[in-house]
Amino acid sequence: MPDLSGVARGKILPRDRFTEERGMRLPEGTIALSVTGEAPTQGPYFDVIRATDPDIHLRPDPSTVRIVPWANDPTGQVIHDCYDAAGRLVPFAPRSVLRRVCRLYEEAGWLPVVAPELQFYLVARNDDPDMPLRAPIGRSGRPETSRQSYSIDAVNEFDPLFEDVYAYCKAMELNVDTLIHETGAGQMEINFFHAHPLALADEVFFFKRTLREAALRHGMHATFMAKPIAGELGSAMHIHQSITDKASGRNLFSNADGTPSREFAWYIGGLQRYVPAATALFAPYVNSYRRLTRFTAAPINIQWGSDNRTVGIRSPVASAAARRVENRVGGADANPYVAMAATLACGWLGLRQRIEPGPECTGNAYLDDYALPRSLSEALQALRDDTDLREILGLEFVTV
């Protein structure tokens, strides 16, 4: 199962044993471990996580069964949902939160569609945490020392690694699309085909494990930290999103004549209103806020604009059927389930409250003021104070 940090927690067992048990159990607090494996010792956390740390009951989701292509023996992996002893979904588990938000759309007759773009760094092996990370050595025998945006040759330096990555993804039926070299030395980006949010969060969760494993087999590491290297650009998880009307199959963001709809504007308005309060879910660590700085390909505010990469909320050039909104605030370090739930929750509130967006930014949004929290503590306080997000995402989840 994915915990709140997006770390894979679970058990390894023989297939026959798994078939007999049809699931397994883990301590309740396992869901809420920090990225360093710690748990709080005091505070409102214990209003939700019981001090007795009882079991949660994990039920496998058959749609998530995947082969583990790098294992020596035939091995499968399966993601589980978390239930309590009474058979209720655990409300603060990441998959539960995303299911909760998607259900709001489905009950309204809509289907949310997302397509994440995930950036990451390849770095040389490093066993000393006090030493800075550096770019790995490629086929040429030299590490990258300069920025190589969209360079084909720079990607080709790591062809043996990426051939394995694509082969692993094919074996696991992960729908990865385009691979590009991003701006930083050793920084790459992988794009996913658009699909239902839960399915794509599962794919991002699997992909992170897959890439890390493949990198290790080629003598390097892969990191999804938001800002792993000082002086280089940070790594993002941009989330493209649109809404389909189930009855007609129409993109809710476009009118019949192809013009942007009221819903398109309201959705952007919801993101502008609520993303600042949800920033702790898009930028969950102290390191995350080193990425959100001026002139670094990461947003500092929630301006919106068409085909404008300086804003936090971008509308890419697209046909009416493919009209969508791109949330550029999230870091690669964010839990994909939580980040997708958060952005869809902000958009939902905009649709329900019919929030009009601010004027479109047609210039450089970096010249405007900061409108996002500047630190994790500030972001957490904003999340605590927002009653609308707490209602949508659930009190238990926000508390934990």
C-alpha positions in Angstrom: 0.0 0.0 0.0 1.2 3.6 -0.5 1.6 5.4 2.8 1.1 9.2 3.2 4.6 9.9 1.9 4.1 7.6 -1.2 6.4 4.9 0.2 5.5 1.3 -0.6 4.6 -0.5 2.6 3.6 -4.1 2.7 4.8 -7.7 2.9 6.5 -10.3 0.8 5.0 -13.8 0.9 4.6 -16.9 -1.2 1.8 -16.8 -3.7 0.0 -19.8 -2.1 -0.1 -18.0 1.3 -1.4 -14.8 -0.3 -4.2 -16.8 -2.1 -5.2 -18.4 1.2 -5.3 -15.2 3.2 -6.7 -13.0 0.4 -5.2 -9.9 1.9 -3.1 -9.1 4.9 -2.9 -6.8 7.9 -0.6 -4.0 9.0 -0.5 -1.7 12.0 -2.7 1.3 11.6 0.1 3.8 12.1 2.0 2.4 9.1 -0.1 4.5 6.8 1.0 7.7 8.5 4.7 7.2 8.8 6.8 10.2 7.7 9.2 10.0 4.8 12.0 9.1 7.2 9.9 6.4 8.8 8.9 8.3 12.0 5.6 8.8 13.7 4.4 11.7 15.9 4.6 11.3 19.6 2.0 13.8 20.6 -0.7 16.1 19.2 -4.0 15.8 17.3 -2.6 12.9 15.3 -3.7 10.7 18.2 -7.3 11.9 17.7 -7.2 9.7 14.6 -4.4 7.2 15.0 -5.3 5.2 18.1 -2.6 4.8 20.7 -3.2 1.0 20.7 -2.2 0.9 17.0 -4.6 -1.8 15.9 -4.6 -3.6 12.6 -5.8 -2.3 9.4 -7.2 -4.9 6.9 -5.7 -4.7 3.4 -7.8 -5.9 0.5 -6.1 -6.4 -2.8 -7.3 -4.4 -5.8 -7.2 -7.0 -8.7 -6.9 -4.2 -11.3 -3.5 -3.3 -9.9 -1.8 -6.7 -10.2 1.5 -6.3 -12.1 4.5 -8.5 -12.7 7.8 -7.5 -11.1 9.9 -7.7 -14.2 13.3 -7.3 -12.5 12.7 -10.2 -10.0 14.7 -13.4 -10.5 11.8 -15.6 -9.7 8.3 -15.0 -11.2 6.9 -12.4 -8.8 3.7 -10.3 -8.7 2.8 -7.1 -6.9 -0.6 -5.8 -6.0 -1.8 -2.6 -4.4 -4.2 -2.9 -1.5 -7.0 -0.6 -0.1 -7.1 -0.1 3.6 -10.1 -1.0 5.7 -10.9 -1.1 9.4 -12.2 -4.1 11.3 -15.8 -3.1 10.5 -15.1 -3.1 6.8 -15.0 0.7 6.3 -12.3 2.3 4.1 -9.7 3.9 6.3 -10.4 7.6 5.6 -6.8 8.9 5.9 -5.2 6.3 3.5 -4.1 8.0 0.3 -6.2 5.8 -2.1 -9.2 6.3 0.1 -8.9 10.1 -0.1 -8.6 10.0 -3.9 -11.6 7.6 -4.2 -13.6 10.1 -2.0 -12.9 13.0 -4.3 -13.5 11.1 -7.5 -16.8 9.9 -6.1 -18.0 13.5 -5.9 -17.5 13.9 -9.6 -19.1 10.6 -10.5 -22.1 11.4 -8.4 -22.5 14.6 -10.4 -22.4 12.6 -13.6 -18.8 13.6 -14.5 -15.5 11.7 -14.9 -12.3 13.4 -14.0 -9.4 12.8 -16.4 -5.7 13.5 -15.6 -2.3 13.1 -17.2 0.8 13.7 -15.0 4.2 14.8 -16.1 6.9 13.6 -13.7 10.4 15.0 -13.5 13.3 13.3 -11.7 17.1 13.4 -11.5 19.6 10.6 -12.3 22.5 11.0 -9.9 25.8 9.2 -9.2 25.9 6.7 -6.4 26.5 8.5 -3.1 26.9 6.8 0.3 27.8 10.0 2.2 24.7 12.1 3.1 27.0 15.1 3.8 28.2 15.3 0.2 26.2 17.0 -2.6 24.6 14.9 -5.3 26.1 15.0 -8.7 25.2 13.9 -12.2 26.0 10.3 -13.1 28.4 9.1 -15.8 26.8 8.3 -19.1 27.9 6.2 -22.1 30.6 8.7 -23.0 32.3 8.2 -19.7 31.6 11.8 -18.6 29.1 13.3 -16.3 26.8 16.1 -17.5 28.0 19.5 -16.4 25.6 21.8 -18.3 21.9 22.2 -18.8 20.6 20.3 -21.8 16.9 21.0 -22.2 15.3 18.7 -24.7 18.7 17.3 -25.9 18.3 14.0 -27.7 22.0 13.3 -27.3 21.9 13.9 -23.5 19.1 11.3 -23.2 21.0 8.9 -25.4 23.8 9.0 -22.8 21.5 6.8 -20.7 20.0 4.6 -23.4 20.8 1.3 -21.7 18.9 2.5 -18.6 15.9 3.8 -20.4 15.7 0.7 -22.6 15.3 -1.3 -19.4 12.8 1.3 -18.0 10.6 1.1 -21.1 10.8 -2.7 -21.1 9.8 -2.9 -17.5 6.9 -0.5 -18.0 5.7 -2.5 -21.0 5.8 -5.7 -18.9 3.9 -3.9 -16.1 1.4 -2.3 -18.6 2.3 1.2 -17.4 1.1 3.7 -20.1 4.2 5.9 -20.2 4.5 8.2 -23.2 7.2 10.7 -23.9 10.7 10.8 -22.3 12.5 14.1 -22.5 15.7 15.6 -21.0 14.7 18.5 -18.7 16.8 21.6 -17.9 19.0 20.3 -15.1 22.1 18.2 -15.5 20.8 14.6 -15.3 17.2 15.8 -15.1 14.6 13.9 -17.1 10.8 13.9 -17.5 8.4 11.1 -18.3 4.8 11.8 -19.4 1.8 9.5 -18.9 -1.2 9.0 -21.2 -4.4 10.5 -19.8 -6.8 8.3 -17.8 -8.8 8.0 -14.6 -7.0 9.6 -11.6 -6.9 6.5 -9.4 -5.4 4.4 -12.3 -2.8 7.0 -13.0 -1.8 7.5 -9.4 -1.2 3.7 -9.3 1.0 4.0 -12.4 3.0 6.9 -10.9 3.4 4.9 -7.7 4.6 1.8 -9.7 6.8 3.9 -12.0 8.8 5.5 -9.1 9.7 2.0 -7.8 10.5 0.8 -11.3 12.8 3.7 -12.1 14.7 3.5 -8.8 15.2 -0.2 -9.4 16.4 0.2 -12.9 18.8 3.0 -12.0 20.4 0.8 -9.3 21.0 -1.9 -11.8 22.9 0.6 -13.9 25.1 1.9 -11.1 23.2 5.1 -10.4 20.3 6.5 -8.3 17.1 8.1 -9.3 15.6 10.8 -7.0 12.2 12.5 -7.0 13.2 15.1 -4.4 11.8 18.5 -5.3 15.2 20.2 -5.1 18.0 17.6 -4.9 20.8 19.7 -6.2 21.6 23.3 -5.2 21.9 25.6 -8.2 19.8 23.3 -10.5 16.1 23.5 -11.2 13.7 21.5 -9.1 11.6 18.6 -10.2 7.8 18.9 -10.6 4.8 16.7 -11.1 2.6 18.7 -13.4 -1.0 17.4 -13.5 -3.1 18.0 -16.6 -6.8 17.7 -15.8 -10.2 17.9 -17.5 -13.7 16.7 -16.8 -15.8 14.5 -19.1 -19.6 14.5 -19.0 -20.6 10.8 -18.6 -23.9 11.2 -20.5 -22.6 13.0 -23.6 -18.9 12.2 -23.5 -18.3 15.9 -24.0 -15.3 17.7 -22.4 -17.0 19.9 -19.8 -14.4 22.6 -20.3 -15.6 23.3 -23.9 -18.9 24.6 -25.3 -20.5 23.0 -28.3 -19.0 25.7 -30.5 -15.5 24.9 -29.2 -15.2 28.0 -27.0 -14.1 27.7 -23.3 -17.1 26.9 -21.0 -18.2 28.5 -17.8 -17.1 25.3 -16.0 -13.6 25.8 -17.4 -13.5 29.3 -15.8 -15.0 28.1 -12.5 -12.5 25.2 -12.3 -9.6 27.6 -12.7 -11.2 29.9 -10.1 -11.3 27.0 -7.7 -7.7 26.2 -8.2 -6.8 29.9 -7.7 -8.8 30.1 -4.5 -7.8 26.8 -2.9 -4.3 25.7 -4.1 -2.6 28.0 -1.6 -4.4 26.3 1.2 -3.6 22.9 -0.3 0.1 23.6 -0.9 1.2 21.3 1.9 -0.2 18.4 -0.2 1.6 19.5 -3.4 4.8 20.4 -1.5 5.0 18.1 1.5 8.6 18.5 2.8 10.9 21.3 3.9 13.0 20.7 0.7 9.8 21.2 -1.4 9.9 25.0 -0.8 13.4 25.4 -2.2 11.9 24.6 -5.6 9.1 27.2 -5.5 11.3 30.3 -6.2 11.4 32.9 -8.9 12.7 32.2 -12.4 13.3 28.5 -11.8 10.5 26.9 -14.0 8.4 26.5 -10.8 5.5 28.8 -10.0 5.4 31.3 -7.1 1.8 32.3 -7.4 -1.6 31.1 -8.7 -1.9 33.3 -11.8 -3.4 31.5 -14.8 -2.6 31.8 -18.5 -2.8 30.2 -21.8 0.4 28.5 -23.0 2.3 30.4 -20.2 4.9 28.4 -18.3 5.5 31.2 -15.7 2.1 30.7 -14.1 0.9 28.2 -11.5 -2.2 27.3 -13.6 -1.6 26.9 -17.3 -4.0 26.2 -20.1 -2.0 24.4 -22.9 -2.9 25.0 -26.5 -5.3 22.2 -27.4 -8.4 21.4 -29.4 -11.8 21.9 -27.8 -12.1 18.2 -27.1 -8.7 18.2 -25.4 -9.1 21.5 -23.5 -7.5 21.1 -20.1 -5.9 22.8 -17.1 -2.3 22.1 -16.0 -1.6 22.5 -12.3 2.2 23.3 -12.1 2.5 23.7 -8.3 3.1 20.1 -7.4 6.6 18.7 -6.8 7.9 15.3 -7.9 8.1 14.5 -4.2 4.4 14.7 -3.7 2.3 11.6 -3.1 0.5 11.1 -6.5 -2.7 10.0 -4.8 -2.8 13.0 -2.5 -1.7 15.5 -5.1 -4.4 14.3 -7.5 -7.0 14.3 -4.8 -6.0 17.8 -3.8 -6.1 19.4 -7.3 -9.4 17.7 -8.1 -10.8 18.9 -4.8 -9.8 22.5 -5.5 -11.4 22.3 -9.0 -14.6 20.7 -7.5 -15.0 23.6 -5.1 -14.6 26.0 -8.0 -17.3 24.3 -9.9 -19.7 24.0 -7.0 -19.2 27.6 -5.8 -19.0 29.0 -9.4 -15.8 30.8 -8.5 -14.7 33.2 -11.3 -11.0 33.3 -12.0 -8.8 36.3 -11.9 -7.7 38.0 -15.2 -5.5 35.9 -17.4 -1.8 36.6 -17.1 -0.3 37.3 -20.5 3.1 38.3 -19.2 5.8 37.0 -16.9 4.1 35.8 -13.6 7.5 35.8 -11.9 7.3 39.6 -11.8 4.2 39.5 -9.6 4.1 38.8 -5.8 4.4 35.4 -4.1 0.9 33.9 -3.5 1.9 30.5 -2.4 3.2 29.6 1.1 6.9 30.1 1.5 7.5 27.3 4.0 6.1 23.9 5.2 4.9 25.4 8.5 3.1 28.2 6.7 1.5 25.7 4.3 0.4 23.4 7.1 -1.3 26.2 8.9 -3.2 27.3 5.8 -4.4 23.7 5.4 -5.5 23.5 9.0 -7.5 26.8 8.6 -9.4 25.9 5.5 -12.8 24.4 6.3 -13.8 23.7 2.7 -10.8 21.5 1.9 -11.2 19.7 5.3 -14.8 18.9 4.3 -13.9 17.6 0.9 -10.7 15.7 1.8 -11.9 14.5 5.3 -11.2 15.7 8.8 -9.2 12.5 9.6 -6.9 12.9 6.6 -6.2 16.6 7.1 -5.5 16.0 10.8 -3.0 13.2 10.2 
